[in-house]
Amino acid sequence: NLFVNSKEIKSSLTTELNQQVGLVKNLRQQLLQDAVQGKLVEQNKKDEPASELLKKIKAEKEKLIAEKKLKKEKELPSIKPEEIPFDIPENWVWCRLGEICTKVTDGFHNTPKKLSDGKIYISATHIREDGIKWSDCLYVSEKDHKELYNKAYPKKGEILITNRGAGCSTPVIIDIDEEFSFQNAALIGFNQQLVSNKYIFYFILKSRDEIMKTFVNGGLQPMLSNVVLGTIPIPFPPLSEQYRIVKKLD
């Protein structure tokens, strides 16, 4: 009887734990939803409107293009009314992810030879929403590293997004200064003085299911292309509010 009761208690506790975990996940998703709809923190009329912030970002990109530090981009299409899933505060703007990024690229899709030592190399399996698993990283030669690194040159504070396989559209913020190369992930970069990387991270985290459903090509190997990634609509708040949202979510 004791053995039977123990099994029943364990089963009951497991069920309860699963229910509680489910509630926590639902709560987190609701908080993220409130955040990107402008409902998580109070609006401040003193905030510079996001439309002005967007103008600054565009001006900076034009300057970088003129200095030949950035390639001229194909103009992104205007957002259509049917692409807007919800209302946002009046001092926010809807824009496309590519409009606020100075970099939307990806890593190599070929697999280099792995070594026991050398330059750091990661794949999609090392990317988790709670951070990059550097402790499990792989290594490649200096030659392979340079070829891979020069394609995307990832920097601290930029965001990697898995763009192939089952974990497609999982974001992570790069948290090291050291050079590394990567595979099967997209990379987005921006002026971190004008855009909060954690706000963008939280937006992508909240939107993973929608991105998978709407923007990811299906099949045996799901794929999110760079071109499509740049077209994703994003609700963009004033910079001060981005910081308030991130503080609250953290």
N, C-alpha and C positions, 0 to 999 in steps of 0.2 A: 504493500500500500504506500509505503514511504517513497518507493521508486516511482510509482505511478503519479503520486502527488507532486514529486519533484519535476517530472516531465510536464505535467499540467502547468505548474508554476512557471517553468522556463518558457513554455509555449505562450502563456499569457503575457509574460514580461516582454518577449520578443515582439508579439503583436502590438503591445502598448508602445514599445520603443519605435517600431516602424511607423506607427500613427503619429507619434510626436515629431519624428524626423520629417515626415510628410508635411506636418503643420508648419514646421520651421522653414522648409523650402517654399511653401506657399506664402508665408509671411515675407520672406526675403524677396520673392518675386513681386509681391505687392508693393514693397518699399521701393524697389527698383522702378516699377511702373509709375508710382507717384513721383519719383525723382525726375523722370524724363518728361513728365506732363506738367512740371512746375507746381506740384502739390505738396512736396515734401518740406520745403522751407518757405518762409515768408518772402514775398516780393518786396524789393526795395526800389522806390522811384528814383533814388539817387544813382542807381547802377547805370553805367553807360549801356545803351541798347545794344543788343547783339548784332543788329544791322550795321552799326558803326564798327564793331569789332570785326565783322566779316569784311568790311571795306579795308581795314588795316591789314588783314591777312592777305587779301587780294593784292594790295599795293606792295607788300613785302615779296610776294611771289613774282610779281612783274619786275621788281628790282633784281631779284635773283636770276630771272630769265635774261634781263638786259646785261647782267654781269657774266652770263654764260655759266652760272653755277647750277642752273636748273633748266631742263628742257621745256620748251613751249608745249603746253598741253592742248589737247583737243577740247573745245568748250563743251562742258557738260550740259545736257538738256535741262530745261526748266522743270521744276517739280509740278506734276499735274495734280489737280484736286483729288482725284481718286487714289493717289499715292499717300495722301495724308490721313493717317488712321485716327488722329485725335487732335483736339484743340490745345493750343499752348498759350502762355501769357503773351500780352501784346508787345513786350520788349524782347521776346525771343524771336528766332527766325527758323524756318525750315530750310535746310540746305542739303547738299549731297556731301557725303563723307570726303570725296575727292577735293571739294572746294576748300576745306580747311587743312588738308594735308599738303606737305611739300614733297612727300615720298609715298608712293604706293607701288610696292614691288614684291618680289618673292625670292626665295632661295633656289638652289639648284634642284633639279628633279632626278639627275643621275646620282648614283650612289658611289662615293669615293671609297678608296681602300681604307679600312679602319686599322689604327695602330694602337699599341699599348701606351704610347706617349706622343706628345706633339701639340698641335693646336686644337683648341676646343671646338667640338662639332656636336650639334644636337639635331634631333629629328622631331617630328610631331609627337612621338611618344613621350618626349621630355617636357612637353608643354601642358601645364595644368593651370586652372584658374587661380590656384593658391600660390603659383610661382613656378619657375623653371627648375627642373630637377637636375641641378648642376652636379650633384654627387654621383649621378649615373651617366654623366656625359661621355661622349666618345671622343676619339682623337684622330686627326688626319695629318698628313705631311704639310710642311710649309708651302710647297708648290700647290697642292690641292686647296689648302686654306686660302691662299691669295686669289686663286681663280674663283673660289666661292665667295669670299669676303668682298671682293671688288664688284661683284654683281649687285650687292645690296647694302654693304657697309652698315650693319646694325649698330645703333648707339644706345647708351643708357637712357631710359625714359621713353624710348619708342615702344611700340606695341607689336608683338608677334601674334598672328592669328592662324591657327591650323587651317589649311585650305584643301586638305585631302584626307579621305578616310572617315572612319566612324566618329572621330572627335572633331570633325569639321566645324569651324567657326568658334572654337574655344580661344579666348584672348589671354594674353599675359603681358605684363610690363617688364621690359628688360631692366635688370637691377644690378648689372655689373659694368665696369668701365673697360674690361679686358676684351680684346678682339676675339670674335668667334664666328663660325659659319653655321649655316643651318639648311635643312631640307624639309620640303613639304609643309611650308608655312608662308604666309604673306607677312609683309612688314609695312606698317604705316608710321610715318614720322611727320612732325609738325613743329612749329616754333612753340616751345613749351612756356614761353613768356605770354603767349596769346591764347593758348589752348591748354586746358587741364588734361593731362594724359589719363588721370584716374577717372575723370568724368567720361571720357571716350571709352575707357575700359569698362566702366559700369554700364554704359549704353549698350555695348556689344554683348556683355554678359546677359543683360536683360533681354536682348533681341535675338539670342542664338536660335531659338525655335523658329522665329519668323524668318531669319536669314536662311536657315536650312530649307524651309518650306518654299520661300519665294525666290531666292537668289542662287541656291546651290544646285548645280546640275546633278541629277540622280544617277542611277546605275550602280554597278558593283563597286565603283570607286567614286564616291561623292567628291565634287570639286567646286571650289569657289575661286573664280578667276579674278585677277587684279582689276581688269576692266569693270567687271560687275561690282566688285567691292567698292570701287570709287563712286558708283552711282547710288549706293544705299542712302536713302533719306535719313537725316538725323535732326532731332529737335535741338537747337543750339541756343543755350542761355547766355546772358551776359557773363563775363569772366568772373566777376565777384560772386555771382550766384553759383557758377560752376564750383568754386571753392567751398561755398556754404553747403552745397549738395554733397560734395565729397566728404566733408567733415562729418555731416550727419550720417551718411551711409557707413563711413568707417567706424 
